[in-house]
Amino acid sequence: MPPHCDSLDGPVVTAARQALDAGDVTLILPFVHEDGEAEVRTMFSTVQPVRSLGGPAREVADRLFFETVVRVHRAGEGAPYAGLKPAGLDVGPVIPLAERAVASGSAADVAEYLTGVLHDELKHRLEKVNTLAAAKDQSVPDARAYVEAMLGFQVYSHHLLQALHAPAHGDAGHEPGHSHE
């Protein structure tokens, strides 16, 4: 998983910062699962008076709140919490494309990029299968190498299809492959 939800410039900390600045805990609550809401509300109430002291006290209070909401968010994903990541880390090419898609309402750029990557990966893997197929009748080790690549290609394709139909982040209660439009 790329550093995103657990980074200081990711969507969870951004929403947490907005909640603190506005004095409105409800701005962060959509980012945490319902079972974690009480903990986040309690921490929000705890850090508010400390923030009013300003300076280093405010920075420590903010950091504690950020750590809490990211930890609770990650728990809601069933993922371990490994601390906050610094801002500015490389999240790869897809996250920025997905963020722009959400902002614009168009998935065209994400689809174009992923289609290109998918095509290149499938082509490369199938070329390996075809190369090994040419030598598969020469020996048992050559046949094994072919079978490994051939089955690998098939299983890889199957896993891709499963990933395409898997629930998205936060869609755990919806049927895989079901459109939510």
C-alpha positions in Angstrom: 0.0 0.0 0.0 1.5 3.4 -0.9 1.9 6.0 1.8 -1.4 7.8 1.5 -3.9 7.5 4.3 -1.1 7.4 6.9 0.9 10.3 5.6 0.9 13.9 7.0 -0.4 15.2 3.7 -2.8 12.3 3.1 -6.6 12.6 3.2 -7.0 11.4 6.8 -4.6 13.9 8.3 -5.9 16.6 6.0 -9.4 16.0 7.3 -8.1 15.8 10.9 -6.4 19.1 10.5 -9.5 20.7 9.1 -11.5 19.3 12.0 -9.1 20.8 14.5 -9.0 24.1 12.8 -12.7 24.4 12.5 -13.3 22.9 16.0 -15.7 20.4 14.4 -15.0 16.7 15.1 -17.6 15.7 12.5 -15.2 16.6 9.7 -13.0 13.7 10.6 -15.6 11.1 11.5 -16.3 9.9 8.0 -12.7 8.7 7.8 -13.0 6.4 10.8 -15.2 3.3 11.3 -18.2 3.6 13.6 -16.6 1.5 16.3 -13.7 4.0 16.5 -15.8 7.1 16.6 -15.9 7.4 20.4 -12.1 7.2 20.7 -11.7 9.9 18.1 -14.4 12.1 19.8 -12.7 11.7 23.1 -9.2 12.5 21.8 -10.7 15.6 19.9 -12.1 16.9 23.2 -8.8 16.1 25.0 -6.6 18.0 22.6 -8.7 21.1 22.1 -7.8 22.8 25.3 -4.1 21.9 24.8 -4.1 23.4 21.4 -5.2 26.7 22.8 -1.9 26.9 24.7 -0.2 27.5 21.3 3.3 26.8 20.2 4.9 23.4 21.0 1.8 22.3 23.1 -0.4 22.8 20.0 2.0 20.9 17.8 2.1 17.9 20.3 -1.7 18.0 20.6 -2.1 18.0 16.8 0.3 15.2 16.4 -1.5 13.1 19.0 -4.8 13.7 17.3 -3.3 12.8 13.9 -1.8 9.6 15.2 -5.1 8.6 16.9 -7.3 9.2 13.8 -4.8 7.4 11.4 -4.5 4.5 13.8 -8.3 4.2 14.2 -8.7 4.6 10.4 -6.1 1.8 9.7 -7.9 -0.4 12.3 -11.1 0.1 10.3 -9.3 -1.2 7.2 -8.0 -4.2 9.2 -4.5 -2.9 8.6 -1.7 -2.4 11.1 -0.7 1.0 12.2 3.0 1.7 11.7 3.1 5.4 12.6 2.6 8.6 10.6 4.6 8.9 7.4 6.1 12.2 6.4 4.5 14.5 3.8 5.7 14.4 0.3 6.4 10.7 -0.1 6.0 9.2 -3.5 2.5 7.6 -3.8 3.1 6.4 -7.3 1.3 7.4 -10.4 -2.2 6.0 -9.7 -3.2 7.8 -6.5 -2.8 11.3 -8.0 -4.7 10.1 -11.1 -7.5 8.7 -8.8 -7.6 11.9 -6.8 -8.0 14.0 -10.0 -10.7 11.6 -11.2 -12.6 12.1 -7.9 -12.2 15.9 -8.3 -13.2 16.0 -12.0 -15.8 13.2 -12.0 -14.1 11.4 -14.9 -12.2 8.1 -14.6 -10.8 8.5 -18.2 -7.2 9.2 -17.2 -7.1 6.5 -14.6 -8.6 4.0 -17.0 -6.2 4.9 -19.8 -3.1 4.6 -17.5 -4.2 1.3 -15.9 -5.2 -0.1 -19.3 -1.7 0.7 -20.6 0.0 -0.9 -17.6 -2.3 -4.0 -17.9 -1.6 -4.4 -21.6 2.1 -4.1 -21.1 2.1 -6.6 -18.2 0.0 -9.2 -20.0 2.0 -8.9 -23.2 5.3 -9.3 -21.3 4.1 -12.3 -19.4 2.5 -14.0 -22.5 5.7 -13.4 -24.4 7.6 -15.4 -21.7 5.0 -18.2 -21.9 5.4 -18.3 -25.7 9.2 -18.3 -25.5 9.1 -21.2 -23.0 6.5 -23.1 -25.1 9.0 -23.3 -28.0 11.4 -25.3 -25.8 8.9 -27.3 -23.6 9.4 -30.5 -25.6 13.2 -30.5 -25.1 13.3 -31.7 -21.5 11.3 -32.1 -18.4 12.9 -29.0 -16.8 12.0 -27.0 -19.9 8.4 -28.4 -19.7 8.2 -27.4 -16.1 9.4 -23.9 -16.8 6.7 -23.6 -19.5 4.0 -25.0 -17.2 5.1 -22.6 -14.4 4.9 -19.6 -16.7 1.6 -20.8 -18.4 -0.2 -21.4 -15.1 1.3 -18.2 -13.7 -0.2 -16.3 -16.6 -3.6 -17.9 -16.1 -3.6 -17.3 -12.3 -2.3 -13.8 -12.7 -5.2 -13.1 -15.1 -7.6 -14.6 -12.7 -6.3 -12.5 -9.8 -6.6 -9.4 -11.9 -10.2 -10.2 -12.6 -10.8 -10.8 -8.9 -9.2 -7.4 -8.0 -11.3 -5.7 -10.6 -14.5 -7.0 -8.9 -13.2 -6.7 -5.3 -14.9 -4.2 -3.0 -13.2 -0.8 -2.9 -11.9 0.8 0.2 -14.9 1.4 2.5 -17.2 -0.8 0.4 -17.0 -3.9 2.6 -20.7 -4.1 2.9 -21.4 -4.1 -0.8 -21.4 -7.0 -3.2 -18.1 -7.4 -5.2 -18.7 -6.5 -8.9 -21.9 -4.6 -8.1 -22.0 -1.1 -9.5 -22.7 1.6 -6.9 -23.7 4.3 -9.4 
